[in-house]
Amino acid sequence: MRSFKEWTKVVAASAALLVAAPLWGGFVPELGAISAQAASADRVTVVGNTRVEPETIAAYIKGTPGKLSAAEIDESIKALFATGMFSDVKVSQSGGRVIVKVVENPVIARVAFEGNDVQSDEILKGVTELQPRSVLTQGKVESDTQRILELYRRSGRYDATVEPKQVDLGKGRVDLIFQINEGPRTEVSKITFVGNKTYSNYRLSNVISTKESGLFGWFKTSDNYSPEKLNADQEALRRFYYNHGYADFRIVSATADFDRQQNSFFLTFTVDEGERYKYGDIKVETTLSDVNPEDLKALTLTHTGDTYSAAEVDKSLEAITTAVAAKGYAFVQVRPRGDRDYANHTIAVTYFVDEGARAYIERINIIGNDRTRDYVIRREFDIGEGDAYNQVLIEKAERKLKNLGYFKTVRIWSEQGSAADKVIVNVQVDDKPTGEVSIGAGYSTANGILAELSITEKNFLGRGQYVRASVSKGITTDGKSGDSSYELSFTEPYLFDRRLEGGFDVYRRNYSDTDDGVHPYDETNTGGKIRFGIPLNDDTTLGVFYEGYQQKISNVHSQYSSFITNEDRFISIVGTSLTYNTIDDYAFPRNGVYAQIKQEFAGVGGDATFFRTTGRAEYYKELVEDWDLIGHVGAKAGAMFGLSDDVAYIDQFQVGGSIIRGFETNGIGPRDPATGYSLGGKYYVAATAETLFPIPMLPQEYGVWGAVFADAGTLWSSENPTTGTDNGIALRASVGAGIVWQSPFGLLRADFAYPVMKEDTDKTQVFKFSGGTKF
């Protein structure tokens, strides 16, 4: 048994180590590392130490001095190495004593980076573990070197090299310098698909996120290769095929071959498409006596004869689960079964509804969210801790988290809880940057050049809030100072901790007069808008808003003063909107529907009283998938009337080239006979039909598309103090063709349109160029 003196030394050594720990970068060894069989310090000789006390080192020696076994010596050496304080340790015995020779690891005075240009010092410091005042170990140096290399590889620089260097400052202190050679950017030179028959290489290349470098590879990052992106691209291909009827689709292989001589990757996806299936019989079977299967069947999105879609099956599962749970069956389990008919290429889907096993969510663990708050993640779950566990609702939460756009990856898995009927749900996420500082530039033949600077944050302070501030300035086609605006927007997607979107916009918009008569006065609108959005389901949103702004009109050209006057008035509007949206890609839609109807009432205070209704519907569909033809039809309409007075000129609708191509801005409708100026109207309708197609003679990476279209519409019934010409509901129409370029600067478009139906007073415009967005 050890003497009291020996135990006192062990305790003192442990205390000394804990006190010294901050000097070693905060390292505190586990107390379990100090064995109860540690040797007496007065029988241990320590050599080579300069900062660590001998008693501290002696506390890690196992066994009895002079009688240490080989296993005990080995265990002692491992324990000392595990502290991270030593680069070398040797333990030997001599004359009943233990001799410990150590080489202490130095303390880092400074961490520096040299040779870096693409990645800043701040970013590099964020990925390295070693920091000033921490203990330098070779393992951590190698680990940090690999982290830096991985950062460069993710940004497409596979030839980057990192060489760590140490500058000895004496007294056990060093400077750690990472010498970096960033090397040239590694591109994806070629992407090849093998085995695809239904969909062309062009179409599939638009499904995946990785792109070929091409002509503008220097301007984009989508041609960077990473294993994570390759895995994500495989999953995107699976989802695409599963949602287009190919239930047997599989990826045979996905390879990335690196050509070191060219410093580029060659990606090859080998696929087996299988057959396309349609839905066969759709059934709902249930063991719950008070649940009507036909009522549940009406909730499904799967219909006999339609093309099979895995996404529709998933959404149908969610709809049935939610409906049955609302009837009091908290543990409902809905399982789909697909019965393939290989001969007729159909899949009969049966949804089985059962009570399910009784299991509760004991805990939801959130892992990996360094920036996003826990509650932002938890609120995407329709169930919480203590609720009945339901796998369908867990999968729904995973899909919603991925759609937020806050994370690089989202993974949810479950494990057994503290009891047989309890489940622990683990949610692992990887935050990604959601802020953006952008410069925009655009041009149109009507309004000239417009430049914009904006700052956007989609996950403000990790709270899931959207904030955007922007300023823009224009130059008109005649070289004068043009329109300008200043805007600030804020949106809270979960107002009052409910699925109620709330937000506001404040703005100041200036419209300058033009010598061409399109806008013969100065106009300034200063105001704001408060808005709320109530989601009715995944695709439909009810909006309520109030907008108020001060409108000042000045410097009216004298020839227009009979119907346009200088005035300063306040406009107060309350309104509602109903929006249905299934568009797959806002930047370049291929499939989906967007429909909105909006009603506005001006007259809750203010200087204008009118009621205005507008509607819009857009439908996109891939017409010939192998050729990548996209069809688009759309319609717009508006109607308004004054309540106590006639509708003012400035409040009426204006229709022109932005709605019916082939006409100037404000190019159709009633006009003042003296000046030919557009007076606007209280009613309008317009429609368009268009087909877009890739231009086959140009490489895909150029992103150039052709378009043919036909537009039609009319504007009528003006209320103005002038005997203007009013052509009633005379129809205007045009046909034309255009070039669409998915450029690095945004979507640019040039249209050539020829009016085939017009009135004598209309103003036409054969060519129109527009575009420009963030870059």
N, C-alpha and C positions, 0 to 999 in steps of 0.2 A: 504493500500500500504506500502511496506517495506521502511524503511529509507535508506539513502545512506550508513550509517554506517553498517547496517545489510548486505546489498549487498556486501560491501567491505569485510566483514568477510567470506561470502560464497566463494567469489573468492579467498581469501587468503587460505582458507582451501583446495580448489581444487588444487591450486598451490603447497601447501605443500605436498599433496598426490602424485602428479606427480613427485616431487623432491625425495620423499622417496621411490618411486616405485622400483628403482634398488636394494635397500636394501632388497626388498621382492621378489627377484628372477625374476625381470623383470615384475611383475604383474602391469598392468595399467588398472583400471576400466574404463568402458565406461562412458563418460560424462553424458549420459542419465540416469545413475544410481543415479546421484545427482539431486534431484528434485528442481524445481524453488521454491517449497514450503518448502525448508529445514528450520529447526528452527534456531533461533539466538543462537550463541555459548554462549553468556553470560547468557542464561537461561537454559543451559544444563550442568548438572554435570556428568562428566565421572569418573568412578572408575575402577581400575584394569589395566589401560594402562601403559606401560613402554616405548614403542617406538613410537606408533602412537600418533600424536598430538590430543588433545581434539577437536580442531577446525575441524580436518579431520573427526572425528567420528560424531560430531554434524551435519556436512553437510549431513549426511545420515538420520537424523530424519525428518520425514514427518509431516506436520501440525503445529499447534500453541501450544507451551508448556503450560501445564495446561489444555488444551482442546483437547488433542489427543483422537480420537475415538479408539475403539478396532481394527478396520481395519487399521488405520494409525500406531498403535503400531506394529501390525503384519507385515505391509509392511516395517517399519523401521528395524525390526529384520531381515527380509529376505534380505534387501539390505546390511546390515552389514555382514551377513553370506556369501553373494555372493562375497564379496571382497576376501574371502579365508584367511583373516588375523586373524580370531578369531575362537576359538574352542567352545566358549560359549558366548551368548549375552542375557542380560535381560534388559528390558525397563519398567520403572514405572514412575508415576507422584506423586508429593508431593508439596503442597503449590504453585501451579502455575509454578513449575519447572519440568524438565524431568531428571530422574536419569538413566544413562546408565552404567550397570555393565558388563565388558568384561573380557574374558580370552584370551590373545593373543596366537596365534599359534607360536611355536618356529621356529627359523631359523636353517636350517640343516648346520652343520659344515662339516660333512663327511658322505658319503654313502659307506658302506662296505658289503661284502658278505663272509659268513663263511660256511664251509661244502661242498662247490662246488668243483667238480673235473672234471666232464664231460664237463660242461660249464665254460668257463673262465670268469674272472672278466670283461674283455673288452666286451664280448658278452652280459653279464647280464646288464652292464651299458647302452648298446645300446637299450635295450628293456624297461628300466625304465624311467619314466618321472621325478621323483624327483632327483635333483642334488644338490651338495653343493651350499649354499647361497640362496637356494629357501625356500619358506615357507612350513613347514610340515603341511599337513591336513590329517585327518583320511581317507577321501575319496580317496585321491591320494595314500596313503599307501596301502589301500585295492586294488586299481586299479593296482598298480605296483606288488603287491603280485600275483594277477591273471595273469598278463602278464608273470611273471616268471614261474608260474605253467603251463601256456599254452605253453611256450617254451619247458619245459621238456616233456609235453604230445606229442608235435610234434616230439620229438626225441625218443618217445616210453617209457617214464617213468611216468606211470600213478599213481604210488605209491609215487611220490615225494611230500614232504611237505615243506612249507615255513612259517616261523614264524618271523614277523617283531619285532624288539626290539629297544627301544630308551634309550640312555645313556645321562642323563641330565648333561650338562657341566656348568650350571648356566648362569645367565644373558640372559635367553631366547634362549640359543643355545643347540643343541642336536646332538649326533651322531646317525644316522639311520643304523641299522645292520639287514640284512636279514639272518636269520639262516636257512640254507637249508639242508634237508635230501633228497638226490637225489633218493635213493631207487633203487631196481633192475630194469633192463630193462623189459618193458612189451611187450610180443611177441604176434603175431597172431599164435595160435597153430593149428587152423584148418580152412580151407576155404571149404565150401560146396555149390554145385550148385544143385538146385532142379528144375525139369521140363524140363531140356535140354535133347533132344533126338538125334538131328543130330550131335552135337558136344560133345565130351567127357569132363569130368571134367578136364582132363589133358590139353586139347586144350584151354579151356576157362581160365584156370589158367594162361596161357601164354599171354592172352589178357590183363588182369588187371595188374596193377603195384604192388599191394600188394601181398606178397608171404608168405607162411608158414615158420615158423622158421627153422624147420628141423635140420639136423645134423650140419650145418654150420651157424646156426642162430646167434651165437656170433660174426660172422665175417661180417655180412651184416646189412643194415638198411631197406631193402625192406620189412621186416616183422614187421615194426612199423605200428601201427594203428593211423589214424587221420580221423575225419569226412570229411575233404577236400579230402583225398585220396579215401575214400569210394564213395564220389560223383563223383570224376574223374573216378573211376573204373566202375561206372554205365554208365557213358557217353561213356567210351571205349567199353563196351559190346554193347551198342546201335549202335555205329558206325560200329562195327564188323559185327553184324547181318544185319544191313541195307545195308552194302556194299557187303554182300554175298547173297542177294536176299530175305531176310526175312523182308519185308516191314511192316508186322503186328506185329513185335516183340515188346514186352513190358516187363518191369521189374515189377513183381507183388510186390515184397518187397526186401529190402536189410537191413539186421539187423546185429548189432554188439553186441554180448552178452559178458559182462565182468565177468570172473570168478575171484573174488578177492582172493580166496583161492589159485588158481594156478597162479595168476597174469598174466593172458593171455586173449586174445580175441578169440571169435569164430564167424566167419563171415558166413552168409548164404545169398545167392542170389537165390531168387525164380523167375524163368523166364517163359514166355510163348512165345515159338519160333514162332508159327504160321506156315504158309505154305511158301515154297520157290517159288518165282516168276521169270519168264523170261520176257524180253521185248516183247510186242506185236508190233502193228504198231507204227512207229515213224513219226511224222508229224511236220511241221512248218507252222503256219498260221500268216499272218501279214496284218496290215492295211496300211502299207507303200507301195505306188505304185511302187517305183523304187528299191525295195529290192526283190531279187529272193529267194523264200522259199527253193528251191532245193540247192542253193548255201549255205544257212545257215544250211541246214540239213547235208551237207557234213562235216561241222565243228563239229558235235556232236560226242560224244564217245559212244552213246547209239545205239545199233544195234539190230534189230529184231532177237529173238532167243537166244540172250546172257542172262546171268544171270543178274538180276536187281541189280544196285548199286547206292545208293544215292550219292556217291562221283562222279560218272560219270555224273549224272544229274547236280550236282553243277558245275562241270568243263565245261559242255556243255553250261550251262547258261552264264558262264563267257566268253566263246569263242564267242557266238552269240552276247552278249552285246558289247564286244569290237569291233567286226566286223561292227555292225550296227552304233555304235558311230563314227567309223572312216569314215563313209559315210556322216557325218554331223548331225546325229540325237543325239544330246547331251543328250536329256531327254528320251532316249529309255527305255522302260520297258519290260522285258522278264519274262513271268510267265509260269511255267510248270503246266500241269494238267495230273494227272495219273488216268486212267480209268481201274479199276481192273476187270478182268474176273475171278471170283472165281472158276468157273467150270474147266477152262483150266489153271489156275494159271499163268496168264499173266497180265502185266500192259502195256497198250498202253499209250505212252507219247506224248503229244502235247505241243509244245512250242509256246506260243502266244507272238507276237512281236507288240508292240504298241508305239505310240509317248510318252505317259506317261505325268504325270502332271509336269508343269514347276516349279521346286523348285531348289534353289541354296544353297550351303553350306556356311552359314554365318561365321561359326567358328568351328575349331576342337580343343577341349579341351583335353589336356593330363593330366591324374591324376595318382598319385601314383608312378611315376618313380623317386625314390630317387637317382638312380645311372645312369640309361640309359638316354642319352641325348634325348631331344625332337625330334631333326631332324632324329635320328635313327629310331624312331617310325613313324614319318610322311612320310619318304621316302618309306615305305611299302604300302602307298596308291597310287593307280593309279589316284586319283582325289585329289584336294586340295581346299582350301578356295576360294570361288568365282566361282568354277566349278558347273556344273549341278549335283544335288544329284542323286545317283543311288544306290539302296539297294544292288544289286548284287555285285557291286564293293566294297561296304563297307564290305560285308561278305567275299569277297576274301581277303581284307586287314586283317581281323580278323584271317583268316586261316594262312596267311603268318606270322603274328606276333606270333602266337602260335608255328609255325614251327621253329622260330628263336632259341628257347631254352633259351632265356634270362629271361623268366618270369614264375612264378608259375601259375598265372592266367591272362587271357586277356578277357575283357568284353567291348563290344561296343554297345552303344545305342544312339538313336536320340531323340531330343525334338524340340518343336516349337521355331523358332527364333524370331527376332524382328518384322517380318512381316509374312503375310500368306504364302508367297512364299520363306521363308528362314528357313533353318534347322540348328540346332546346333548338331554337332556330338561329343559325349563324349567317350573318350578312357581311360579305367581304367586298369592299369597293376599293377602287384606286382613283383618287381625285385627278382631274386633269385641268389645265388652265382654261378658264371661261371668260377671261377679259380680252378686250380687243381695242386697240387704238388704230383707227383706219382713216385713210384718205380716199375720198371718192371723187370721181370726175365724170362728167357726162356732157353730152351735146345733143341738141335737137335743132332741126331747121327752123323751128318756130321760136324757141326761147334762147338759143345760143348756147354758150358754155356755162356750166354750173360746176363749181368745186365745193367739196364738203369735207370737213374734219369732224370726226365723231369719236367718242369714247363710250364703249359698251361693256357692261359687266352682267353676265347672265346668272351669276350666283354670288350676289353682293354680300361680302363678309361671311360667306358660307351659309347664308340664311335662305338661299333659293330665290332671292328677289332679283328683279330685272331693273337695271338702271342704264339710261342712255342720255348722253348730252351731245349736241351737235350744233355746228355753225356752218352756214353755207353762203357762198357769194357767187354771183353770176355776171357775165358780160353778154349783152345782147348782140344780135346779128349785125347791128349797125355800129358796134364798137363802144356803146355807152355802158355805164355802170348798170348792171341788171338787178334781178331779184336777189334778195338775201333773207336769211331766216336764222333764228336762234331758238333752240328747242331743248327741253328737259322732260324726260319721261321716267316714271317709276311704276313698277307693278309688283304687288304682293300676291302670289298665287294662292295662298291659304290665309285669307283674311279672317281674323277672330278664330284661328285654329279650325276653320271649316273649309270645305272645298268651294270657296267663294273667292273669285279673283277680284282684286280691287287695285285701282291705280289712278294716277293723275298725269296730265300733260300740261305744261306751261310753254307758251311760245310768243314770239314776235316775228311776224312775216311781213316783209316789205316787197311790194310789187311796183316797179318803176314804169313810168310812161314810155311809150315807144313811138317813134316817128312814123311807123308803118300803119298806125291806126288800129293795131290789134288790141292795145291797152293804152288808150289816150289819156291817162291820168295817173297820178300817184295814189297808191293805196297802202295803208298800214293796218294790220290786224294784230292786236295785242290781247291775249286772253289765256284761257285754260279750260281743261276738261277733266271732270271726275267720272270714272267709269267702273262698272261692276260686271263681272261675268259669272253666270251660274251654269255649270256644266249639267246638262240633262242626261247625257250619256257620253261615251267615248268620242263621238263624232259631232254632237250637237251642243251648242252653247247659246244661252239666252243672255243678252246684254242689256244693261240699263245705264244711261249716262246723262250727264248734264254738261252743257258747254256754254260758256259766256265769254264774249270778246268785244273789245272796243274797236270799231271800224272807222277809220278816218280816210276820206277821199278828198284830194286836193289837186290843184294845178290841172284842172280839166281843160283840155284844148277847146278853144272858143267855138269851133264848128259843131261840137257835140253837146253844148250846154243846154240845148232844148230838151234833152232827155237824160243827161247826166249832170248832176249838180254836186258842188262841194258840200260835204256834210260830215258830221261827226256823231255817230250813233252807237248805242250798245245793243248787241244781239244776245238774247237769252233763249236757249234751246234745251228742252228735255226730250229724250228719245229712247227707243228700244230697238233691238236688233235680234234676229234669230239666224244663226249661222250653222250650216251643215258642211263639214269638211272631211274628205277622205283622200285629198291629194297626196301622192306619194313623194313628191319632191317639189318644193316651192321654186327652186332655182330653174328647173327644167322638167315640168310635169310630163309624165307618160301615161299614168292611169289615175282615175279618181274623179270625184265630183266636188265642186265648191259652189255653194248656193247661199245667198244671204238676202234677207229682206229687212229694210230699215225704215223706221217711221220717226219723224222729227216734228215737234211742235214748238214753234217760236211764239212767245207771247206771255211767258211767265215773267212779267216785268219786261224791261227793255223797250226798244223803239220799233220793233217789227213784229207783225202777227201773221203767221202762215202755217199751213200744215203741209208737210212734204213726205212723200213715200218713194223709195227707190228699191229696186230689186236687181239682182245679178245672179246668173247661173253659168257655170263653166263645166264642161265635161271633156275628159281626156281619155283616150283609149289607144292601145297599140293595135293597129289594123292588121298588119302582116308582120308577125314577130320575127321571122327569119330575115326580112328586108329592113326591119327597124322603122317601119312607117308608123307615124303617130297621127291620129286624128283628133281634131279639136273643134267643138261647136260651142258657141256661147251666145248669151242673150242678156240685154240690159234694158231697163225701162225706168221711167220716173214720172211722177205726177205731183202737182202742188196747186194750192189755191189759197187766196188771202181770206182772212177771217173777218176783219173789220174794214180793211182797205184793200185796194188792189195790190197785187204782188209787185214789189219794187223791181226795177230793172236789174239791179245788182244781185238780187236773190234768185233770179230765174236760171234755168238750165242753159248751158251752152254746149253745142255738139259740133265736132269737127274731126280733124284727122286722127286724133287719138282713139276715136270710136269707129269712125267710118273712113278708112284709108282712101286716099285719092282726093281729099278735100283739105283745105287749110284749117288751122286752128280757128274755131268759131266760124267755120266755112259754110254752114247751111242754116236754113231757118229764116224767120222774118228779119227784114232789114229796114233801116232808115233810108228813105228815097233820096235825101239830100246828100248824105255822106257815104251811103252804102255800108254803114256800120251794123254789125250783128246786134239785134235787140234781145235775142234769147227767146225762150218759150216756156210754157208751163207743163208741157208734156213731151216726152220723147220715147222712142223705142229703137232698138238696134239689135242686129244679130250678125254673127260671123261664122263661117265654116272654113276650116284650114287643115291642110295636110303638111306635115314636116317629114323630111327624109334626109339621110346622110348623103353627101355628094360623093359618089363612088370613086371619082378620079383623084380625090385628095386623101392622104393618109388619115387614119382615124384620129391620131393624136392632135391633129390640127383643130378638131372640134367644129368643123364648118358644116352647116345644114342648109338645105334649100327648103323653100316653102311656097305653096300656091294657096290662094285664098279668095274668098268672095265676101264682101261686106254689104250690108243694107241697113237702112234706118231712116228716121225722119224726126223733125222737131217742129212743133207748131204751137199756136195760140199764145201770142205775146200780149202783155198788158203794159203799155207805155204811152206817155203823152206825145205821141207822134202818129202820123198817118202812114206808118210803115207797111211795107209789103208783107203779106202773110200768105204763104203758099199752102195753107191748110196742112193736110197730112200727106202731101206729095212725097212719094217714096224716092229715096236716093239709093244708088247701088254702085258698086265698083268691083272690079276683079284685078288680080295682080299676082306678083311673085316677089319673093324676098330672099335675102341671104341672112342667116343667123350664125353668129360666131360665138362659141363658148370660149372666150378669150381669157387670158390670165387677169384681165382688168374687169371681168364681168361679162354679162351677156350683151353683145352689140348686135344691132339689127339695121339692115337697109331694105326698104320696101319700095317697089315700083308699082303704082296702082293707076288704073285707068277708069274714070267714072263712065258707067254705061247708062245711068239714069241720073239726071240732075235738072235743076231749074236755072233759068237765065241769070238769076241774081247770085247764085252760089259761086264760091271762090274755090278753085281746084288747085291741087298740088300733086304732081305726078310722082315726085321723089321725096322720101322722108327717111331721115337717118336718126336713130335714137339709141340710147344705151348708156352704159357706164354704171359701175357699182364699186363696192369696196375692193381694194387690192393692197 
